[in-house]
Amino acid sequence: MTVLAKNDAAPLVDVPTVPSFREATRLWAKIGLLSFGGPAGQIALMHKELVEERRWIGEERFLHALNYCMLLPGPEAQQLAVYIGWLLHRTAGGLVAGSLFVLPGALVMLGLSSFYMIYNDAPVVEALFFGVKAAVLAVVVEAVIRIGKRALKNRAMIVIAVAAFLAIYVARVPFPLIVLAAGLIGWIGNRFAPRLFSGSAHGKGSVADIKGVVDLMFERGELGHTVPTRWHAARTIAIWLPLWLGPVALVALLAGPGSVWTQIGGFFSLMAVVTFGGAYAVLAYVAQAAVTSFGWLSPGQMVDGLGLAETTPGPLILVLQFVGFAAAYRHAGAINPLLAGSLGSALTLWATFVPCFFWIFLGAPYIEQLRQNKALAAALGAITAAVVGVIMNLALWFALHVVFGKVASVGWGVEVPVLSSLDWRAALLSAAAMVAMFRLKLGMLPTLAGSALAGLALQAL
């Protein structure tokens, strides 16, 4: 909603008005229901609704907020929603914006996870997911290409990406160590070779200075909560750290150190700290741990889970919810498996998304300082380059388990396909999905739907 303002020196101008809390809540609910297409689609949707149509936030400030969220572990699109909600309506606004961004997709994923675990052996369901797996491989390859074009700007970034790929695929270096090493390389490289390492991989372009509600509120001095106080950091940590880790610690105390509940809470709390680079980057590490270390699910089920997450609104990191559901469902003990899966799903959501609110509420008041830190931007650029290598590993892992029925280890944990186990149907569907996405530009959801139907047809034949 806008009003017309007039003064003696200027003609009538269109001035956006501050939205009410109820009006903002309705918009966040709408965004949560329509946020398909991964982080790129979700950020584009928020830009359209918040910048272009309603002018609640200006273009430049929107991009500044996004750059800050790119620095953080976790889903940047959801954190951007929390940040803008916080700007408009303080802590309550951030809580509503972030929660409504996740809840619709989480409810859909809970229903799909339950359906999958009950009926995944049914021939029709098995055939549908056979096609979905092929499309997921195309989606991950597309992610490698998209992020690679943005991140690998020079030879130094290419070397970092290749080193990250070899580290995780050959040497089995844990993903958190790769992130830390890449960030350290970028930080140091900015001092000795600033031309190679300066600037974030998410660089800023020249944008029009569109003033929105938030910008005007800043000019009028109405956003006092954005100025950090002496005790801001200590108070935020004292509130949000126990809120995040308290339930996880309580579950571990009640269930015991060896229970699946303790494993879920501890593992996904760690993921919340190291998930730089988005869902695709962390999936390789999650798949390795969930399949090999914990034995929660099979490689095929991990691919199926990503396919489910691709079809739901909300952040793609909701695939972790499927992993938590499957882990608790398969290790339910005396509890009803569906109830156990639902509890595992809830615990995963808590450990994954509560930290997102913590990062925003803790660091948002310091965004100006963070945004102008060149060394920090260089570290982010190196991390993003390493993420490309990690996603390449994920694409290779998916390809091995989708297109081939068997893989063999050749030492150092390196897996190679058994060529005689090639599934020509899966290879054909994967190639068709890549043509649909790269050449025909059909988009992710139409490609997933078409691949599922094609898988059903091939299985019938």
JOVENPE-V909126 format. One record per residue. N is the residue number from 0. RES is the residue in one small letter. PSI is psi in degrees with one decimal (none if undefined). OMEGA is omega in degrees with one decimal (NA if undefined). BURIAL is # if it has 9 or more other ideal C-beta (glycine too) atoms within 8 Angstrom, else .. Layout:
n = <N | N>
res = <RES | RES>
psi = <PSI | PSI>
omega = <OMEGA | OMEGA>
burial = <BURIAL | BURIAL>
This chain:
n = <0 | 1 | 2 | 3 | 4 | 5 | 6 | 7 | 8 | 9 | 10 | 11 | 12 | 13 | 14 | 15 | 16 | 17 | 18 | 19 | 20 | 21 | 22 | 23 | 24 | 25 | 26 | 27 | 28 | 29 | 30 | 31 | 32 | 33 | 34 | 35 | 36 | 37 | 38 | 39 | 40 | 41 | 42 | 43 | 44 | 45 | 46 | 47 | 48 | 49 | 50 | 51 | 52 | 53 | 54 | 55 | 56 | 57 | 58 | 59 | 60 | 61 | 62 | 63 | 64 | 65 | 66 | 67 | 68 | 69 | 70 | 71 | 72 | 73 | 74 | 75 | 76 | 77 | 78 | 79 | 80 | 81 | 82 | 83 | 84 | 85 | 86 | 87 | 88 | 89 | 90 | 91 | 92 | 93 | 94 | 95 | 96 | 97 | 98 | 99 | 100 | 101 | 102 | 103 | 104 | 105 | 106 | 107 | 108 | 109 | 110 | 111 | 112 | 113 | 114 | 115 | 116 | 117 | 118 | 119 | 120 | 121 | 122 | 123 | 124 | 125 | 126 | 127 | 128 | 129 | 130 | 131 | 132 | 133 | 134 | 135 | 136 | 137 | 138 | 139 | 140 | 141 | 142 | 143 | 144 | 145 | 146 | 147 | 148 | 149 | 150 | 151 | 152 | 153 | 154 | 155 | 156 | 157 | 158 | 159 | 160 | 161 | 162 | 163 | 164 | 165 | 166 | 167 | 168 | 169 | 170 | 171 | 172 | 173 | 174 | 175 | 176 | 177 | 178 | 179 | 180 | 181 | 182 | 183 | 184 | 185 | 186 | 187 | 188 | 189 | 190 | 191 | 192 | 193 | 194 | 195 | 196 | 197 | 198 | 199 | 200 | 201 | 202 | 203 | 204 | 205 | 206 | 207 | 208 | 209 | 210 | 211 | 212 | 213 | 214 | 215 | 216 | 217 | 218 | 219 | 220 | 221 | 222 | 223 | 224 | 225 | 226 | 227 | 228 | 229 | 230 | 231 | 232 | 233 | 234 | 235 | 236 | 237 | 238 | 239 | 240 | 241 | 242 | 243 | 244 | 245 | 246 | 247 | 248 | 249 | 250 | 251 | 252 | 253 | 254 | 255 | 256 | 257 | 258 | 259 | 260 | 261 | 262 | 263 | 264 | 265 | 266 | 267 | 268 | 269 | 270 | 271 | 272 | 273 | 274 | 275 | 276 | 277 | 278 | 279 | 280 | 281 | 282 | 283 | 284 | 285 | 286 | 287 | 288 | 289 | 290 | 291 | 292 | 293 | 294 | 295 | 296 | 297 | 298 | 299 | 300 | 301 | 302 | 303 | 304 | 305 | 306 | 307 | 308 | 309 | 310 | 311 | 312 | 313 | 314 | 315 | 316 | 317 | 318 | 319 | 320 | 321 | 322 | 323 | 324 | 325 | 326 | 327 | 328 | 329 | 330 | 331 | 332 | 333 | 334 | 335 | 336 | 337 | 338 | 339 | 340 | 341 | 342 | 343 | 344 | 345 | 346 | 347 | 348 | 349 | 350 | 351 | 352 | 353 | 354 | 355 | 356 | 357 | 358 | 359 | 360 | 361 | 362 | 363 | 364 | 365 | 366 | 367 | 368 | 369 | 370 | 371 | 372 | 373 | 374 | 375 | 376 | 377 | 378 | 379 | 380 | 381 | 382 | 383 | 384 | 385 | 386 | 387 | 388 | 389 | 390 | 391 | 392 | 393 | 394 | 395 | 396 | 397 | 398 | 399 | 400 | 401 | 402 | 403 | 404 | 405 | 406 | 407 | 408 | 409 | 410 | 411 | 412 | 413 | 414 | 415 | 416 | 417 | 418 | 419 | 420 | 421 | 422 | 423 | 424 | 425 | 426 | 427 | 428 | 429 | 430 | 431 | 432 | 433 | 434 | 435 | 436 | 437 | 438 | 439 | 440 | 441 | 442 | 443 | 444 | 445 | 446 | 447 | 448 | 449 | 450 | 451 | 452 | 453 | 454 | 455 | 456 | 457 | 458 | 459 | 460>
res = <m | t | v | l | a | k | n | d | a | a | p | l | v | d | v | p | t | v | p | s | f | r | e | a | t | r | l | w | a | k | i | g | l | l | s | f | g | g | p | a | g | q | i | a | l | m | h | k | e | l | v | e | e | r | r | w | i | g | e | e | r | f | l | h | a | l | n | y | c | m | l | l | p | g | p | e | a | q | q | l | a | v | y | i | g | w | l | l | h | r | t | a | g | g | l | v | a | g | s | l | f | v | l | p | g | a | l | v | m | l | g | l | s | s | f | y | m | i | y | n | d | a | p | v | v | e | a | l | f | f | g | v | k | a | a | v | l | a | v | v | v | e | a | v | i | r | i | g | k | r | a | l | k | n | r | a | m | i | v | i | a | v | a | a | f | l | a | i | y | v | a | r | v | p | f | p | l | i | v | l | a | a | g | l | i | g | w | i | g | n | r | f | a | p | r | l | f | s | g | s | a | h | g | k | g | s | v | a | d | i | k | g | v | v | d | l | m | f | e | r | g | e | l | g | h | t | v | p | t | r | w | h | a | a | r | t | i | a | i | w | l | p | l | w | l | g | p | v | a | l | v | a | l | l | a | g | p | g | s | v | w | t | q | i | g | g | f | f | s | l | m | a | v | v | t | f | g | g | a | y | a | v | l | a | y | v | a | q | a | a | v | t | s | f | g | w | l | s | p | g | q | m | v | d | g | l | g | l | a | e | t | t | p | g | p | l | i | l | v | l | q | f | v | g | f | a | a | a | y | r | h | a | g | a | i | n | p | l | l | a | g | s | l | g | s | a | l | t | l | w | a | t | f | v | p | c | f | f | w | i | f | l | g | a | p | y | i | e | q | l | r | q | n | k | a | l | a | a | a | l | g | a | i | t | a | a | v | v | g | v | i | m | n | l | a | l | w | f | a | l | h | v | v | f | g | k | v | a | s | v | g | w | g | v | e | v | p | v | l | s | s | l | d | w | r | a | a | l | l | s | a | a | a | m | v | a | m | f | r | l | k | l | g | m | l | p | t | l | a | g | s | a | l | a | g | l | a | l | q | a | l>
psi = <137.6 | 159.9 | 159.6 | 129.2 | 149.0 | 138.8 | 177.7 | -25.2 | -8.1 | 153.6 | -179.1 | 134.5 | 154.3 | 110.7 | 120.0 | 145.2 | 157.7 | 126.1 | 147.9 | 163.8 | -39.1 | -41.6 | -42.0 | -39.9 | -42.4 | -40.1 | -41.8 | -35.7 | -41.2 | -44.9 | -40.8 | -34.9 | -25.0 | 5.5 | 65.6 | 169.8 | 15.7 | -177.1 | -36.1 | -46.3 | -37.9 | -42.0 | -39.7 | -40.3 | -45.0 | -39.1 | -44.1 | -45.9 | -41.5 | -35.3 | -54.0 | -47.2 | -45.6 | -19.5 | 41.7 | -24.6 | 143.6 | 161.1 | -49.9 | -43.2 | -34.1 | -46.0 | -36.5 | -43.7 | -41.4 | -42.8 | -38.3 | -44.3 | -28.3 | -23.4 | -16.4 | 153.2 | 152.3 | 178.5 | 114.2 | -32.4 | -43.2 | -38.4 | -33.4 | -39.9 | -44.7 | -43.8 | -47.8 | -38.9 | -38.6 | -41.5 | -44.5 | -43.6 | 35.5 | -152.4 | -41.4 | -40.5 | -40.3 | -40.1 | -44.4 | -46.0 | -47.9 | -38.7 | -45.6 | -22.4 | -30.1 | -39.5 | -46.5 | -47.1 | -36.5 | -40.5 | -41.6 | -43.7 | -35.8 | -45.6 | -43.4 | -37.3 | -43.3 | -47.3 | -42.8 | -46.8 | -27.0 | -42.0 | 12.8 | -16.4 | -9.1 | 137.5 | -40.3 | -46.1 | -41.7 | -40.2 | -40.4 | -44.2 | -23.4 | -43.3 | -37.2 | -40.1 | -41.0 | -40.6 | -35.6 | -39.1 | -42.8 | -38.3 | -42.7 | -40.6 | -41.1 | -36.9 | -40.3 | -46.4 | -45.4 | -48.9 | -35.1 | -41.0 | -34.0 | -33.7 | -34.4 | 76.5 | -20.3 | -179.7 | -34.6 | -42.7 | -35.6 | -42.3 | -42.7 | -42.3 | -45.6 | -42.2 | -40.2 | -41.3 | -48.3 | -35.9 | -42.9 | -31.1 | -42.5 | -52.0 | -8.7 | 37.4 | 132.2 | 144.4 | -43.5 | -37.1 | -34.6 | -43.1 | -46.6 | -42.8 | -42.8 | -43.0 | -39.9 | -40.1 | -45.1 | -40.7 | -47.3 | -40.6 | -29.9 | -26.9 | -37.2 | -25.3 | 67.7 | -26.6 | -31.0 | -29.0 | -6.0 | 143.0 | 149.8 | 153.4 | -11.8 | 38.2 | 160.3 | 143.0 | 177.9 | 119.7 | 155.8 | 143.0 | 86.9 | 114.5 | 133.5 | -171.1 | -48.1 | -42.8 | -43.2 | -35.3 | -37.5 | -45.7 | -33.3 | -1.3 | 30.5 | 2.8 | 60.0 | -27.0 | -9.6 | -5.8 | 118.0 | 134.0 | 174.5 | -37.1 | 12.5 | -51.8 | -46.2 | -41.5 | -42.1 | -43.1 | -42.3 | -28.2 | -50.2 | -29.5 | -47.7 | -34.6 | -37.6 | -54.5 | -15.9 | -54.9 | -35.9 | -43.9 | -37.7 | -42.9 | -43.5 | -37.5 | -40.9 | -37.2 | -21.9 | 156.2 | -24.8 | 3.5 | 159.3 | -30.3 | -41.8 | -39.8 | -43.6 | -50.7 | -45.3 | -43.7 | -46.3 | -21.9 | -38.5 | -41.5 | -34.5 | -19.9 | -26.2 | 6.5 | 58.2 | 144.2 | 3.1 | -179.1 | -41.2 | -36.4 | -40.7 | -16.8 | -37.1 | -43.0 | -41.9 | -44.3 | -43.0 | -44.6 | -45.7 | -35.8 | -49.0 | -49.4 | -50.1 | -24.7 | 32.5 | -34.0 | 169.5 | 164.8 | -41.0 | -38.9 | -33.2 | -42.0 | -41.0 | -40.6 | -40.4 | -37.9 | -40.2 | -43.7 | -33.4 | -24.1 | 0.1 | 154.2 | 164.6 | 178.6 | 144.9 | -22.2 | -7.6 | -12.1 | -28.6 | -31.7 | -41.1 | -41.9 | -44.5 | -38.8 | -48.6 | -39.6 | -48.7 | -36.3 | -42.6 | -13.0 | 46.6 | -24.2 | -127.3 | -6.4 | 148.4 | 130.0 | -40.4 | -39.4 | -43.7 | -43.1 | -40.7 | -41.4 | -40.6 | -37.7 | -44.8 | -41.0 | -39.3 | -44.5 | -43.8 | -50.0 | -24.8 | -41.9 | -24.6 | -39.6 | -27.9 | -42.3 | -40.3 | -47.1 | -41.4 | -50.7 | -29.6 | -46.7 | -16.1 | -40.6 | -17.3 | 17.2 | -37.1 | -44.0 | -43.0 | -38.9 | -29.6 | 4.8 | 105.6 | -35.8 | -39.3 | -38.9 | -37.8 | -39.0 | -40.8 | -40.3 | -42.2 | -38.6 | -41.5 | -38.5 | -42.2 | -35.5 | -35.9 | -43.6 | -37.7 | -40.1 | -32.3 | -40.5 | -40.8 | -42.9 | -41.8 | -41.4 | -45.6 | -44.6 | -42.4 | -39.1 | -9.7 | -46.7 | -25.8 | 142.4 | -25.3 | 147.9 | 154.8 | 146.9 | 135.0 | 20.4 | 151.4 | 17.8 | 5.5 | 129.7 | 138.7 | 152.2 | 147.4 | 107.0 | -31.6 | -13.5 | 12.5 | 129.3 | 102.7 | -29.4 | -43.6 | -39.9 | -40.9 | -45.3 | -39.7 | -43.0 | -41.2 | -39.1 | -38.0 | -39.8 | -41.9 | -39.2 | -42.2 | -40.0 | -45.0 | -14.0 | 44.7 | -22.6 | 166.2 | -51.5 | -46.0 | -36.3 | -42.5 | -45.1 | -45.2 | -39.6 | -38.3 | -45.4 | -38.8 | -38.9 | -39.2 | -41.7 | -43.0 | -40.1 | -35.6 | -36.8 | none>
omega = <-178.8 | 175.9 | 178.1 | 178.6 | -178.5 | 170.3 | -173.1 | -173.0 | -174.1 | 177.0 | 178.3 | 178.1 | -178.7 | -176.1 | 178.5 | 180.0 | -179.0 | 179.9 | 174.4 | 179.3 | 179.6 | 179.0 | 178.5 | 179.3 | 178.7 | -179.6 | 178.9 | 176.0 | 178.3 | 179.8 | 179.1 | -179.4 | -173.8 | -171.2 | 172.8 | 169.8 | 178.2 | -175.4 | -179.7 | 178.6 | -178.5 | 178.5 | 177.2 | 178.4 | 178.7 | 178.4 | -179.5 | -175.8 | -170.9 | -176.3 | -171.7 | -172.3 | -174.1 | 179.8 | 175.6 | 178.4 | -178.5 | -178.1 | -176.2 | -179.9 | 175.4 | -179.8 | 176.8 | 178.1 | 179.3 | 178.5 | 177.7 | -179.5 | 177.2 | -180.0 | -169.3 | 168.3 | 178.5 | -177.0 | -173.9 | -178.8 | 178.7 | 178.8 | 175.6 | 176.4 | 178.0 | -176.7 | -179.0 | 174.9 | 178.0 | 177.8 | -174.2 | -171.6 | 173.9 | -174.8 | -179.8 | 178.4 | 177.4 | 178.7 | -179.5 | -178.2 | -178.6 | -179.3 | -179.1 | 175.9 | -173.9 | -168.0 | -179.6 | 179.1 | 179.7 | 178.0 | 177.1 | -179.4 | 176.9 | 178.6 | -180.0 | 178.5 | 178.4 | 179.6 | -177.4 | -176.3 | -179.8 | -169.2 | -174.6 | 177.2 | 178.7 | -176.1 | -178.0 | 179.5 | 178.7 | 179.7 | 179.1 | -178.7 | 173.2 | 176.9 | -179.8 | -179.8 | 179.5 | 179.2 | 179.2 | 176.8 | 178.1 | 179.8 | -178.7 | 176.8 | 177.7 | 178.2 | 177.4 | -178.0 | -176.9 | -177.9 | 179.7 | 178.8 | -177.2 | -170.2 | -172.1 | -174.5 | -177.7 | -175.9 | -179.9 | 179.6 | 177.6 | 178.6 | 178.8 | 179.7 | 179.9 | 179.5 | 178.5 | 177.9 | -179.5 | -178.5 | -176.0 | -176.7 | -176.2 | -174.2 | -180.0 | 176.5 | 179.9 | -178.3 | 179.6 | 179.5 | 177.2 | 178.7 | -179.2 | -179.6 | 179.4 | 177.9 | 178.8 | 177.8 | 178.6 | -179.5 | -179.7 | -178.9 | 178.8 | -179.6 | -172.5 | 179.5 | -173.5 | 179.8 | -179.6 | -171.5 | -175.0 | 174.2 | 176.5 | 175.1 | -179.9 | -169.5 | -176.6 | 175.1 | 176.5 | -175.4 | 177.0 | 179.9 | 179.8 | -179.7 | 178.3 | -178.8 | -176.9 | -180.0 | 179.1 | 177.2 | 175.6 | -179.0 | 179.8 | 179.1 | -175.9 | -177.5 | -179.7 | -177.8 | 178.9 | 179.0 | -177.2 | 176.0 | -177.9 | -174.3 | -175.6 | -176.3 | -178.2 | -179.5 | -179.8 | 178.4 | -178.3 | 179.9 | -167.4 | 178.9 | 174.5 | 178.5 | 179.3 | -170.9 | -179.9 | 177.9 | 178.8 | 179.0 | 179.1 | 177.7 | 179.3 | 179.9 | -177.3 | -173.6 | -178.6 | -173.4 | -176.5 | -175.4 | 178.0 | -179.7 | 177.7 | 178.2 | -179.7 | -178.1 | -178.1 | -176.6 | -176.4 | 170.3 | 174.5 | 179.4 | -178.7 | -178.0 | -170.4 | -175.0 | 172.1 | 174.3 | 175.5 | -172.5 | -176.8 | -177.9 | -175.6 | -175.1 | 179.6 | 179.6 | 178.5 | 180.0 | -179.8 | -178.0 | -175.5 | -177.2 | -171.7 | -173.2 | -175.8 | -178.1 | -177.5 | -177.2 | -177.5 | 176.3 | 178.8 | 178.7 | 177.3 | 177.2 | 177.3 | -179.9 | 177.0 | 176.5 | 176.5 | -178.7 | 179.8 | -175.1 | -177.4 | 171.9 | 178.5 | -175.7 | -179.4 | -179.7 | 173.8 | 173.4 | 176.8 | 176.9 | 176.8 | 179.3 | 178.0 | 177.5 | -177.7 | -179.6 | -178.9 | 179.7 | -175.9 | 178.5 | -173.0 | -176.6 | -178.2 | -178.1 | 173.1 | -174.7 | -180.0 | 176.8 | 178.8 | 178.9 | 178.9 | 178.1 | 176.3 | 176.6 | -179.5 | 179.4 | 178.0 | 178.6 | -179.4 | -177.3 | -176.7 | -168.2 | 176.4 | 176.3 | 179.4 | 176.1 | -179.6 | -178.0 | -177.4 | -177.4 | 179.1 | -169.0 | -174.4 | 180.0 | -179.2 | -172.6 | -178.3 | 179.2 | -179.6 | -176.0 | -175.7 | -178.2 | -175.6 | 179.8 | 179.0 | 177.2 | 177.6 | 176.9 | 178.5 | 178.4 | 178.7 | 178.0 | 179.8 | 175.9 | 177.4 | 178.9 | 178.2 | 177.6 | 179.2 | 179.1 | 173.5 | 176.3 | 178.4 | 179.4 | 179.0 | 178.9 | 178.2 | -177.6 | -179.5 | -173.9 | 177.7 | -173.2 | -178.7 | 179.2 | -177.5 | 172.2 | -179.9 | 178.6 | -178.8 | -179.5 | -178.5 | -178.8 | -179.5 | -179.1 | 175.1 | -177.5 | 168.2 | -169.2 | -178.8 | -179.0 | -180.0 | 175.2 | -174.2 | 179.7 | 179.1 | 178.2 | 179.6 | -179.5 | 179.4 | 178.5 | 179.1 | 179.1 | 178.6 | 176.2 | -179.1 | -176.6 | -173.2 | -175.5 | -177.0 | 177.9 | -176.8 | -177.1 | -172.6 | -175.5 | 175.9 | 178.9 | 177.4 | -179.1 | 179.9 | 179.2 | 178.3 | 179.1 | 177.5 | 176.3 | 177.8 | -179.8 | -179.3 | 178.5 | 178.5 | 179.5 | NA>
burial = <. | . | . | . | . | . | . | . | . | . | . | . | . | . | # | # | . | . | # | . | # | . | # | # | # | . | # | # | # | # | # | # | . | . | # | # | # | # | # | . | # | # | # | # | # | # | # | # | # | # | # | . | . | # | # | # | # | # | # | # | # | # | # | # | # | # | # | # | # | # | . | # | # | # | # | # | # | # | # | # | # | # | # | # | # | # | # | # | # | . | . | . | # | # | # | # | # | # | . | # | # | # | # | # | # | # | . | # | # | # | . | # | # | # | . | # | # | . | . | # | . | . | . | . | # | # | # | # | # | # | # | # | # | # | # | # | # | # | # | # | # | # | # | # | . | # | # | # | . | . | # | # | . | . | . | # | # | # | . | # | # | # | # | # | # | # | # | # | # | . | . | # | . | . | # | # | . | # | # | . | # | # | # | # | # | # | # | . | # | # | . | . | . | # | . | # | # | # | . | # | # | # | . | . | . | . | . | . | . | # | . | # | # | # | # | # | # | # | . | . | . | . | # | . | . | . | . | . | . | . | . | # | . | . | . | # | # | . | . | # | # | . | # | # | # | . | # | # | . | . | # | # | . | . | . | . | . | . | # | # | # | # | # | # | # | # | # | # | # | # | # | # | # | # | # | # | # | # | # | # | # | # | # | # | # | # | # | # | # | # | # | . | . | # | . | # | # | . | # | . | # | # | # | # | # | # | # | # | # | # | . | # | # | # | # | # | # | # | # | # | # | # | # | # | # | # | # | # | # | # | # | # | . | . | . | . | # | # | # | # | # | # | # | # | # | . | # | # | # | # | # | # | # | # | # | # | # | # | # | # | # | # | # | # | . | . | # | . | . | # | # | . | . | # | # | # | # | # | # | # | # | # | # | # | # | # | # | # | # | # | # | # | # | # | # | # | # | # | # | # | # | # | # | # | . | . | # | . | . | . | . | . | . | # | # | . | # | # | . | . | # | # | # | . | # | # | # | # | # | # | . | # | # | # | # | # | # | . | . | . | . | . | . | # | # | # | # | # | . | # | # | # | # | # | # | # | . | # | # | . | .>
